[in-house]
């Protein structure tokens, strides 16, 4: 089956979202200061705190996804604004307490973002009760996070998916057979670790922006709005690609994606 003009335009829009500049560029454009200045203001041991908070947030989000996400609203659109309001309010509350609030704020914000990602997935025809779809929602947190050591070959959309493919497959099989046991789940820990390695980069950029003296709670809300907007864009691109893969097959979609 050939790809229609409409599907090709959908794929073009998805690629624009997925390959656009990351959160650091967007934050710099809004706050008017390079994120590097914010990194200079972070404590020396901050990276360890970000790693721990990121893993905890993703683990909590995955358990919530498996337990509660469903197909109750198969609507053609997603409630992006509602979820932005919720995450913005979380950022405003945390802004008054500075960086110390991140370990508390991040799991809440990540959970709300996961619900938003699932909403986007539903609007693109995904069945949220399927474990593979729930893990695809979690996969979104690995998109759009690039370290300085990465090159284009390691950070492109399909490269990230390929890097996660085995861990996602093993986790899906484990959860299907045994559920999310608290102990004895190294495959789950491996998946969380791989996603956290990239999500943590974006979380660090968010923390660096919050470290720059700007507007207190208002700044926290603004940064969180950009934070969720970034991942809503990643989710839209990701699930458009998956919808087209279901219609045309992964190989044809990949060829069209590279050709655009």
C-alpha positions, -999 to +999 in steps of 0.1 A: +000+000+000+014+034-009+015+062+016-012+088+009-005+125+008-024+130+041-004+103+058+029+117+044+019+151+058+011+136+092+046+119+091+062+152+082+046+169+111+056+140+134+092+143+123+092+180+128+081+175+164+105+146+171+136+161+156+131+197+168+155+214+194+152+200+229+139+216+261+171+235+269+168+256+237+131+263+245+139+273+281+168+295+270+144+313+245+119+319+273+140+329+303+166+348+283+196+331+298+217+301+287+209+270+307+246+266+313+243+295+338+218+275+357+240+244+358+267+265+374+243+273+403+235+237+410+251+220+440+281+197+432+262+165+441+231+175+423+233+149+395+230+121+421+198+137+434+184+140+398+192+104+391+174+092+422+144+114+417+141+105+380+141+067+387+116+071+414+093+092+392+095+068+363+089+037+385+058+054+401+045+064+367+049+029+353+031+013+382+003+038+379+001+032+342-002-006+345-028-003+373-051+025+361-048+035+324-077+024+303-095+029+270-125+048+285-122+078+263-114+069+227-117+105+216-101+120+184-084+147+205-064+149+237-069+172+268-035+189+265-046+221+282-061+204+313-028+185+319-008+217+314-028+235+340-022+206+365+015+205+359+017+243+359+001+244+393+025+218+406+054+239+393+040+271+409+037+253+443+072+239+441+086+272+429+082+287+464+105+260+478+132+261+451+152+230+440+146+212+473+111+205+462+121+186+430+121+151+446+085+157+457+074+176+426+089+154+399+069+122+406+037+142+406+046+161+374+057+129+357+025+111+366+004+139+352+025+139+321+021+102+317-017+107+318-013+133+291+009+111+270-017+083+273-044+108+263-024+116+231-019+078+225-057+072+228-064+100+203-041+083+178-060+050+181-039+032+207-055+007+231-042+018+265-050-014+283-023-031+262+010-035+280+030-026+249+011+006+246+016+015+282+053+009+278+052+030+246+038+058+267+067+054+291+091+054+262+082+090+254+102+101+284+134+089+266+127+111+236+142+146+232+169+142+258+204+146+244+237+146+263+267+165+250+285+132+242+257+121+219+259+125+182+230+125+156+233+088+150+226+080+187+198+105+193+175+103+163+140+091+170+144+057+155+178+052+171+163+058+205+135+033+198+160+007+186+181+012+217+151+006+240+135-022+219+149-052+237+143-037+272+107-028+263+101-063+249+115-081+279+096-058+303+063-064+284+067-101+286+076-100+323+046-078+332+022-099+312+034-131+329+041-119+365+028-083+369+049-056+385+063-075+414+082-053+439+111-078+440+129-099+414+123-077+384+157-068+369+141-064+335+119-037+348+148-020+365+168-022+333+141-005+313+136+022+339+174+028+340+176+032+302+147+056+301+160+075+332+194+080+315+177+102+289+148+116+309+173+127+336+190+150+310+158+169+305+150+169+342+185+184+348+178+211+322+145+219+340+163+220+374+190+243+359+164+267+346+147+268+381+181+276+396+183+308+377+168+336+398+138+346+377+102+349+390+098+324+419+065+305+417+056+321+384+089+309+370+083+274+383+049+273+366+063+286+333+091+261+333+067+232+340+044+243+312+074+241+288+083+208+304+050+192+297+046+209+263+079+193+253+067+158+261+032+163+247+050+172+214+072+141+217+041+120+224+022+133+194+051+126+171+057+092+186+021+080+184+015+094+149+045+073+137+031+042+155-004+048+139+012+050+105+033+019+112+001+000+120-014+011+086+017+007+064+042-013+082+074-002+101+098-005+071+077+017+048+072+043+074+109+044+083+118+048+046+094+077+042+106+093+075+142+092+063+132+106+029+114+136+043 
